[in-house]
């Protein structure tokens, strides 16, 4: 019996060592077989984040009664006689476009935006509101595109 007591701790230690070696061998086989398997082509997802559209700021009006009126950033209307029945081209917005409004005035409802180089027919005006001259324009090809526009962005079209 004494001899069995001496070998018992060694038997436990040897059993633990054999179990660890077998566990390591199984783990090694699993890992090596995983690396040798053909890849299934996991999908790569590419996310493109686009910035949200920004609004165009409305210039603040400078009253005509101020001692030094300044229309900062607005082009001076070009020479020519704009009048009812004439055709005008949108110019000078710097690519921002021109707002056509339901009534003359900076605080009125915007009906649509129009781009530089577009041509419109003058239907009414001028009306002076918020320190600007306003003309009522109509798209000759689309009746839904009409509204009041600031004269500073209009150029008389010589060849309509």
Residue pairs with C-beta under 8 A, 6 or more apart in sequence:
56 96
56 97
56 99
58 99
58 106
59 71
59 72
59 73
59 74
59 106
60 106
61 106
61 130
61 131
61 132
62 69
62 70
62 71
62 131
63 69
63 130
63 131
64 128
64 131
69 131
71 131
71 132
71 152
74 92
74 150
74 152
74 153
75 91
75 92
75 152
75 153
76 152
77 133
77 151
77 152
77 154
78 91
78 155
78 156
80 155
80 156
81 156
82 88
82 122
82 126
82 135
82 151
82 154
82 156
83 122
84 122
84 123
84 124
84 125
85 121
85 122
86 121
86 122
86 156
86 157
86 160
87 119
87 120
87 121
87 122
87 140
87 156
87 157
87 160
88 119
88 120
88 121
88 122
88 135
88 137
88 154
88 155
88 156
88 157
89 117
89 118
89 119
89 154
89 155
89 156
89 157
90 98
90 114
90 115
90 116
90 117
90 118
90 119
90 120
90 149
90 153
90 154
91 116
91 117
91 153
91 154
91 155
92 116
92 152
92 153
93 115
93 116
93 153
95 116
97 113
97 114
97 115
97 116
98 113
98 114
98 115
98 149
98 150
98 153
99 110
99 111
99 112
99 113
99 147
99 149
100 110
100 111
100 112
100 113
100 114
100 137
100 145
100 146
100 147
100 148
100 149
101 108
101 109
101 110
101 111
101 147
101 148
101 149
102 108
102 109
102 111
102 147
102 148
103 109
103 148
104 125
104 127
104 128
104 129
104 130
104 132
104 134
104 148
105 129
105 130
105 134
105 148
106 130
106 132
107 130
108 148
110 147
111 146
111 147
112 144
112 145
112 147
114 120
114 139
114 145
114 149
118 139
119 140
119 157
119 160
120 137
120 138
120 139
120 140
120 145
120 149
121 137
121 138
121 139
121 140
121 160
122 135
122 136
122 137
123 136
123 137
123 138
123 146
124 135
124 136
125 133
125 134
125 135
125 136
125 148
125 151
126 133
126 134
126 135
126 151
127 133
127 134
127 148
128 134
132 150
132 151
132 152
133 150
133 151
133 152
134 148
134 149
134 150
134 151
135 148
135 149
135 151
135 154
136 146
136 147
136 148
136 149
137 146
137 147
137 148
137 149
137 154
138 145
138 146
139 145
139 146
